[in-house]
């Protein structure tokens, strides 16, 4: 593997959930240790199974791995780290600041940015010269900080006063309050990340056009702030041999090869490794030792019993949606799970039934029109441009809150407005204009704001609180967008995921986030499932059996209403294929 050639001291593996970065990080750590190096494996993945992999309890203490000489591991619990981080920041000012200000700060500290910065806070000590890591030749990190987090940590101080005075907008500066004491340590850590003699970033992706586009954006963002020592690993590529005797496998193989041929230009110059799709679960030393080795798969059996799934079809979910005659349907989930396709399939099915539908997206790929490939009389399609909406929102905030700030305060506000939360808030404001249509027709929203963003809007949005206050005093019958989202009779939230461990965990966290915002998800959609097909590929059949564990977890623990959508031989583009998808 090229990414393990002459490796520097620090190796960071990053990528979206479900691409396999944890397994590859573990396999790399084992390979380095078995080559005679002393290695510390550090995981900040909330779905970390490092302890299960090695059959020991690890947790937030450096623990020797008895089965691999020279290897130790550490699991940083990002949620626990975030809670300690919040307590450290809020504790000293509790009872001093007004309750309303405290509540605003706590909400600022409730989202993904806090979790990421708190995890970074935990492992900065591992990036600098310290007794903790002095004896290790390599430190392997599963999950790297994003470019946004690193850029925030590069800013000068004074966030606490900036936030407490109400000058920041609803975004991500909150997590930075009170960091001045650790400024020197953070600077040393960021310097280590940017030093290509000490650090290598490994971008992990799948052979899918959407995933490769996303990792290309990550590459450019990190390179733009000086982290240029990057390698690309494309994981889970279906071997050509599997395509010989199964139509589904052949279709997958050709799609993946087409995606590899069309890889974004910015990624072509990176050193690249490709890892074949494995049939087995990547748990246990033997499995991980085989991950980075190109060994042809040999099936243990040659006959397959059909897999029986007991679940509603997507069409049955549409029956429940259509029964109301109108309403808002929000598709939510992490990138790469197929929200756009599922949204388009639901919209087409509703329109086919003669119901008026407005399908709208903020997907930067903007491929709804291509997915539909047809005009229907009662189907309207629109796209919200995230960049245009974000710029409009930024200018509005700078002209209002930024007008009275000095140069330093304005610089902090501008950084605040470059956060991921800002884009979600700006897009949601645009969505809010469309939401009003849901009283007369179906509005299907692809790429919806997260629960954390909705909470920020509620916590800092004077409009919602003022309307509620007026209703209490004058009994006005007014419904704000937030109130509409919280009303399950008006809004149905569908969480889209894949039947894999990490995507299901991420969907579970999203559901918890939404519930904190007072929004109860209506159903789950498990997309692109091999278990819902009749594949005779030995490798795909084994993966289908693996999927059953995650499907069972969804059914028994997360949602009583769910659908499993089969992986298709052909891309679901065009009216008939989308109808077929909805009916499956």
Secondary structure, 3 states (H helix, E strand, C coil): CHHHCCCCCEEEEECCCCCCHHHHHHHHHHHHHHCCCCEEEEECCCCCCHHHHHCCCCCCCCEECCCCCCEEEEECCHHHHHHHHHHHHHHCCCCCCCHHHHHHHHHHCCCHHHHHHHHHHHHHHHCCCCCCCCCCCEEEEECCCCHHHHHHHCCCCCHHHHHHCCCCCCCCCHHHCCCHHHHHHHHHHHHHHHCCCCEEEEEEEECCHHHHHHHHHHHHHHHHCCCCCEEEEEEEECCHHHHHCCHHHHHHHHHHHHHHHCCCHHHHCCEEEEEECCCCCCCCHHHHHHHCCCCCCCCCCCCCCCCCCCCECHHHHHHHHHCCCCEEEEEECCCCCCHHHHHHHHHHHHHHCCCCEEEEECCCCCCHHHHHCCCCCCEEEEECCHHHHHHHHHHHHHHHCCCCCCHHHHHHHHHHCCCHHHHHHHHHHHHHHHHHHHHCCEEEEECCCCHHHHHHHHHHCHHHHHHHHHHHHHCCCCCCHHHHHHCCCCEEEEEEEECCHHHHHHHHHHHHHHHHCCCCCCEEEEEEECCCCCCCCHHHHHHHHHHHHHHHHHHHHHCCCEEEEECCCCCCCCHHHHHHHHHC
